[in-house]
Amino acid sequence: MASPSNERRQFLGLLPLPERRFIADALRTETVGGILLLVAAVVALIWANVWPHAYETVREVTFGPSAPLHLDLPLEAWAQDGLLTIFFFVAGIELKREFVAGELRTPSAALLPVVAAVCGVALPAVLYTVVNVVGDGHPAGWAIPTATDIAFALGVLAVVGSHLPSALRAFLLTLAVVDDLIAILIIAVFYSTGITFWALGAALAGLVLFWFLHRRGVGRWWLMVPLGVVIWALMHESGIHATVAGVAMGLILRCHREEGEEHSPGERVEHLVRPLSAGFAVPMFALFAAGVPVSTKALGEVFTEAAPLGIVIGLLVGKSVGIFGGTWLAARYTRATLNPQLTWSDMFALSTVAGIGFTVSLLISDLAFVDDPHLAELCKEAVLVGSLTCAVVGTLLLKRRNRYYRQLCEDEDRDSDGDGIPDVYQQQR
């Protein structure tokens, strides 16, 4: 008999029932949000190209107090720095939960999605840099093609892969959580300038107070929400990108259940805030970020200028090959065996869909080329082109297996005795 050290662990196997239910609830919200995100992006493109003057006028409407903090910001900046903080707050809670109760809680289970995410960030960055060094372009945009947009990707899956097995969807969600962490670190380290230390110190003090109140069991929204807004404003003043405040507060929330609790505080807050993030914050950001002029000349520049071309290659080739290659290598050297009901072609199709980089990629386009609006717009067009291409290719790869996925889902959901527990969880193993 083989020793335990030689046993092969199944990859993309059946999820534990509580985890499956939590993932299903989270993905349901993100899927609806992804569809709203698609609609917002289309509206932005139509608005920016049919009524460009009106679109720019609305984006540049400025409001907010100029003192004591510099919060007199245009609407576009409020969407970028304010609304996206809600998105990153949810990302912080997701990350914390994954580390204490999800797929990242044990090193053996965490290794595959972490390696896949790291490779899915590294290879697009390398390909973009090579294209721009060889083509005498703009290497500063190396981080643009590194992000996966989970809401957009799930929106595509809702349309073309509605019967995708829960293990594949869960892997995509876990991958995106790690991807978000890397994106947050990139933004904080490489795209924060002119640090104001008194504001940063005050923001950190606010986070300590937030942690203290949370640990003491103080969860009243009328106290914690204003405190969160103050922390965000101080972080914005400090020069560190304001979305970092959202991540930090999300990581502070307790995500493990104590005796007598049905849900942890982090899970409860995530359940309340996720619909606001997916259904409003991210689509509104897309409405004011995705509106770029589309023309034959502009599309031609996407494939002839080094920076946008590097983004397209990074998303289409870098993300799909990086994620798939990282997953295969990690499985190969950790003796993990793929679920026999799936094939590596399923993993490659999912990796291609993960090349849809939208929300964070659009954000980094603005941050990387803040002094060159034309280049920033070209990069946004490249993000749209690359993401659309990944969506189309991923659709074609998934469609050919959708009938088989439908049967897998029916087998996974079947509950013959009507007790609320799928039969597959009651079978003798």
C-alpha positions in Angstrom: 0.0 0.0 0.0 1.3 3.5 -0.9 2.3 5.7 2.0 0.3 8.8 2.7 3.1 11.0 1.4 2.7 9.3 -2.0 -1.1 9.7 -2.2 -2.3 11.9 -5.1 -4.7 14.7 -4.2 -7.6 15.4 -6.5 -7.6 18.8 -8.2 -11.0 20.4 -9.1 -12.9 17.7 -7.2 -16.2 18.0 -5.4 -16.3 20.9 -3.0 -17.4 20.5 0.7 -21.1 21.2 0.9 -20.9 24.4 3.1 -18.2 25.8 0.8 -20.2 25.0 -2.3 -23.2 26.8 -0.9 -21.1 29.9 0.0 -19.4 29.9 -3.4 -22.8 29.6 -5.2 -24.2 32.6 -3.3 -21.1 34.7 -4.0 -21.0 33.7 -7.7 -24.7 34.4 -8.1 -24.2 38.0 -7.0 -21.0 38.4 -9.1 -22.7 37.0 -12.2 -25.5 39.5 -12.0 -22.9 42.2 -11.4 -20.9 41.0 -14.4 -24.0 41.4 -16.6 -24.6 44.9 -15.3 -20.9 45.6 -15.9 -21.2 44.5 -19.5 -24.2 46.8 -19.9 -22.4 49.7 -18.3 -19.4 49.3 -20.6 -21.6 49.2 -23.7 -23.5 52.3 -22.6 -20.2 54.1 -21.9 -18.9 53.3 -25.4 -22.1 54.4 -27.1 -22.2 57.6 -25.0 -18.6 58.5 -25.5 -18.8 58.0 -29.3 -22.2 59.4 -30.1 -22.2 62.3 -27.6 -18.5 62.8 -26.7 -18.9 66.3 -25.5 -21.7 65.4 -23.1 -19.8 62.4 -21.8 -16.6 64.4 -21.0 -18.7 67.2 -19.5 -20.3 64.8 -17.1 -17.1 63.0 -16.2 -15.5 66.4 -15.3 -18.2 67.6 -13.0 -16.4 68.5 -9.8 -17.8 68.4 -6.3 -16.7 67.8 -2.7 -15.0 69.8 0.0 -11.6 71.4 -0.8 -10.7 71.8 2.9 -9.4 70.4 5.2 -8.7 67.6 2.8 -8.5 67.9 -1.0 -11.7 66.1 -1.8 -13.0 68.4 -4.5 -12.8 65.7 -7.2 -14.3 65.2 -10.6 -17.0 62.6 -11.0 -14.5 60.3 -12.8 -12.2 60.4 -9.8 -15.0 59.8 -7.3 -15.8 56.6 -9.3 -12.2 55.6 -9.5 -11.1 56.3 -5.9 -14.4 56.1 -4.1 -16.6 53.5 -5.6 -13.7 51.1 -6.3 -12.9 51.3 -2.6 -16.1 49.3 -2.0 -15.0 46.8 -4.6 -11.6 46.4 -2.9 -13.2 46.2 0.6 -15.2 43.2 -0.6 -11.9 41.8 -2.1 -10.2 42.2 1.3 -13.0 40.3 3.0 -12.8 37.6 0.4 -9.1 37.3 0.8 -9.3 37.1 4.6 -12.0 34.4 4.4 -10.1 32.4 1.8 -7.1 32.3 4.2 -9.1 31.3 7.3 -11.9 29.2 5.9 -11.6 28.8 2.2 -9.3 27.2 -0.4 -6.2 29.1 0.8 -6.4 27.9 4.5 -4.1 24.9 3.9 -0.8 25.2 2.0 -1.5 22.1 -0.2 -4.9 23.4 -1.4 -3.6 27.0 -1.7 -0.6 26.1 -3.8 -2.3 25.6 -7.1 -4.5 28.8 -7.3 -1.6 30.9 -5.9 0.9 29.6 -8.4 -1.6 30.0 -11.2 -2.4 33.5 -10.2 1.3 34.5 -9.8 2.1 33.0 -13.2 -1.0 34.7 -14.6 0.4 38.0 -13.4 4.1 37.5 -14.2 3.8 36.3 -17.9 1.6 39.2 -19.1 3.9 41.6 -17.4 6.9 40.0 -19.1 5.3 39.9 -22.5 4.2 43.5 -22.3 7.7 44.6 -21.2 9.4 42.7 -24.0 7.0 44.2 -26.6 7.6 47.7 -25.3 11.4 47.4 -25.0 11.8 45.9 -28.4 9.2 48.3 -29.9 10.6 51.4 -28.1 7.3 51.8 -26.3 6.2 52.6 -22.7 7.3 50.0 -20.2 5.6 51.9 -17.4 2.3 50.2 -18.3 3.6 46.7 -17.5 0.9 46.1 -14.8 -2.1 46.8 -17.1 -2.6 43.3 -18.5 -2.0 41.5 -15.2 -5.5 41.7 -13.7 -8.5 39.3 -14.0 -11.9 40.9 -13.7 -14.0 38.2 -11.9 -17.3 40.0 -12.4 -16.8 40.4 -16.2 -15.5 36.8 -16.5 -18.5 35.4 -14.6 -20.9 37.6 -16.7 -19.5 35.8 -19.7 -19.8 32.4 -18.1 -23.4 33.2 -17.2 -24.2 33.7 -20.9 -22.1 30.9 -22.5 -21.2 28.5 -19.7 -24.2 28.5 -17.3 -23.6 24.8 -16.5 -19.9 25.1 -15.6 -19.2 22.7 -12.7 -18.9 24.5 -9.3 -15.3 23.4 -8.8 -14.2 25.3 -12.0 -16.2 28.4 -10.9 -14.7 28.2 -7.4 -11.2 27.9 -8.8 -11.8 31.0 -10.9 -13.1 32.9 -7.8 -10.1 31.8 -5.7 -7.7 32.7 -8.5 -9.3 36.2 -8.8 -9.0 36.7 -5.0 -5.2 36.1 -5.2 -5.0 38.2 -8.4 -6.8 41.1 -6.6 -4.2 40.9 -3.7 -1.3 41.1 -6.2 -3.1 44.0 -8.0 -3.5 45.9 -4.7 0.2 45.4 -3.9 1.2 46.7 -7.3 -1.0 49.8 -7.0 0.2 50.5 -3.5 3.9 50.1 -4.3 4.3 51.3 -7.9 1.4 53.8 -8.5 1.4 55.8 -5.2 3.3 59.1 -5.4 4.0 62.1 -3.2 3.4 60.5 0.2 2.0 62.9 2.9 3.2 61.2 6.1 0.9 63.0 8.6 -2.2 61.8 6.6 -0.8 58.3 6.3 -0.1 58.2 10.0 -3.6 59.4 10.8 -5.1 56.8 8.4 -3.1 54.0 10.1 -4.3 55.3 13.5 -7.9 55.1 12.1 -7.3 51.5 11.0 -6.0 50.6 14.5 -9.2 52.2 16.0 -11.3 50.3 13.4 -9.6 47.0 14.5 -10.0 47.8 18.2 -13.7 48.5 17.9 -14.3 45.4 15.7 -12.4 43.2 18.2 -14.5 44.7 21.0 -17.7 43.6 19.2 -18.7 47.1 18.1 -20.5 46.6 14.8 -22.9 49.5 14.7 -23.0 50.8 11.1 -23.6 54.4 12.2 -20.2 54.3 13.9 -18.1 52.0 11.6 -19.2 53.5 8.3 -18.3 57.1 9.1 -15.0 55.9 10.6 -14.4 54.0 7.3 -15.1 57.1 5.3 -12.6 59.1 7.4 -9.9 56.4 7.0 -10.6 56.5 3.2 -10.3 60.3 3.0 -7.0 60.3 5.0 -5.6 57.5 2.8 -6.6 59.5 -0.3 -4.8 62.6 1.2 -1.7 60.6 2.0 -0.9 59.8 -1.7 -1.4 56.1 -1.2 -4.1 55.0 -3.6 -7.4 55.3 -1.7 -8.6 51.8 -2.6 -5.9 50.4 -0.3 -8.0 51.7 2.7 -10.8 49.4 1.5 -8.6 46.4 1.4 -7.1 47.1 4.8 -10.6 47.4 6.4 -11.7 44.2 4.7 -8.7 42.3 6.0 -9.4 43.5 9.6 -12.9 41.9 9.7 -13.1 38.6 11.5 -14.0 35.8 9.1 -13.9 32.7 11.3 -17.0 31.6 13.2 -17.0 31.5 17.0 -19.2 29.3 19.1 -22.8 29.9 18.6 -22.3 31.9 15.4 -24.0 30.8 12.1 -22.0 33.4 10.2 -18.9 35.4 11.1 -18.9 39.2 11.1 -16.9 39.3 7.8 -19.4 36.9 6.1 -22.3 39.0 7.2 -20.8 42.3 6.1 -19.7 40.7 2.8 -23.3 39.4 2.2 -24.6 43.0 2.7 -21.9 44.9 0.8 -21.2 42.5 -2.2 -24.5 43.5 -4.0 -23.6 47.2 -3.6 -20.1 46.5 -5.0 -21.2 44.2 -7.9 -24.5 45.8 -8.7 -23.6 49.5 -8.4 -20.0 50.5 -7.6 -18.2 48.5 -10.3 -20.8 49.2 -13.1 -20.7 52.9 -12.3 -16.9 52.9 -12.4 -17.1 51.2 -15.8 -19.6 53.8 -17.0 -17.0 56.6 -16.4 -13.9 54.7 -17.3 -14.8 52.6 -20.4 -16.0 55.4 -22.6 -13.1 55.7 -25.1 -13.5 57.0 -28.7 -13.5 54.1 -31.1 -12.5 54.6 -34.7 -10.6 52.8 -37.5 -7.5 54.9 -36.7 -7.7 54.2 -33.0 -8.1 50.5 -33.5 -5.2 50.6 -36.0 -3.0 52.2 -33.3 -4.0 49.4 -30.9 -2.2 46.9 -33.1 0.7 49.2 -34.3 1.7 51.0 -31.1 3.8 49.0 -28.6 1.9 49.8 -25.4 -1.6 48.8 -26.5 -0.3 45.8 -28.5 1.6 44.6 -25.4 -1.7 44.8 -23.5 -3.6 42.7 -26.0 -0.8 40.1 -26.2 -0.5 40.1 -22.4 -4.2 39.5 -21.9 -4.8 36.9 -24.6 -1.5 35.0 -24.5 0.0 35.9 -21.2 -3.0 35.3 -18.9 -4.2 32.1 -20.6 -0.8 30.5 -21.0 0.4 31.8 -17.6 -2.6 30.5 -15.6 -2.8 27.2 -17.5 1.0 26.6 -17.4 1.2 27.6 -13.7 -1.7 25.2 -12.8 -0.2 22.3 -14.8 3.2 22.7 -13.3 1.9 23.0 -9.8 -0.3 19.9 -10.3 2.6 18.1 -11.9 5.1 18.7 -9.1 2.6 18.4 -6.1 1.3 15.0 -7.4 -2.2 16.4 -7.7 -4.5 14.5 -10.1 -7.2 16.3 -12.1 -10.8 15.4 -11.4 -11.4 12.5 -13.9 -14.7 14.1 -15.0 -12.8 17.1 -16.4 -9.9 17.5 -18.8 -7.0 19.9 -19.1 -8.8 21.5 -22.1 -11.5 22.7 -19.6 -8.7 24.3 -17.5 -7.3 26.0 -20.6 -10.8 27.4 -21.5 -11.2 28.8 -18.0 -7.7 30.3 -18.2 -8.6 32.0 -21.4 -11.7 33.5 -19.8 -9.5 34.7 -16.9 -7.7 36.9 -19.5 -10.7 39.2 -19.3 -9.1 42.1 -17.5 -11.4 45.1 -17.2 -12.0 47.0 -13.9 -8.4 47.0 -12.5 -6.8 47.1 -15.9 -8.8 50.3 -16.7 -7.8 51.7 -13.3 -4.1 51.0 -13.9 -4.2 52.5 -17.4 -5.1 55.8 -15.8 -2.5 55.5 -13.1 0.3 54.4 -15.4 -0.2 57.2 -17.9 -1.7 60.0 -15.8 0.4 62.6 -17.8 -0.5 61.2 -21.2 -4.4 61.0 -21.6 -4.2 59.9 -25.3 -1.9 57.0 -24.4 -4.2 56.1 -21.5 -7.2 56.0 -23.8 -5.3 53.8 -26.3 -4.5 51.4 -23.4 -8.1 51.3 -22.4 -9.1 50.5 -26.0 -6.5 47.7 -25.9 -8.0 46.4 -22.6 -11.4 46.3 -24.3 -10.1 44.6 -27.4 -8.0 42.1 -25.4 -10.9 41.3 -23.0 -13.4 40.9 -25.9 -11.0 38.6 -27.7 -10.5 36.5 -24.6 -14.3 36.4 -24.1 -14.9 35.2 -27.7 -12.1 32.6 -27.6 -13.2 31.3 -24.2 -16.8 31.1 -25.4 -15.8 29.0 -28.3 -13.8 26.7 -26.1 -16.5 26.3 -23.5 -19.4 26.0 -25.9 -18.2 22.7 -27.3 -18.3 21.1 -23.8 -21.5 22.9 -22.5 -23.7 19.8 -23.1 -21.3 17.7 -21.0 -21.1 20.4 -18.3 -25.0 20.4 -18.1 -24.9 16.7 -17.3 -22.3 17.1 -14.6 -24.3 19.9 -13.0 -27.5 17.8 -13.1 -25.6 14.9 -11.4 -24.1 17.3 -8.9 -27.4 19.0 -8.0 -29.7 15.9 -7.9 -31.6 15.5 -4.6 -33.8 12.4 -5.0 -35.1 12.3 -1.4 -35.7 16.1 -1.2 -33.7 16.6 2.1 -31.8 19.6 0.8 -28.5 17.7 0.5 -27.5 16.6 -3.0 -27.2 12.8 -3.4 -23.6 13.0 -4.4 -22.7 14.1 -0.8 -24.6 11.1 0.7 -23.0 8.4 -1.4 -20.6 6.0 0.2 -17.1 6.7 -0.6 
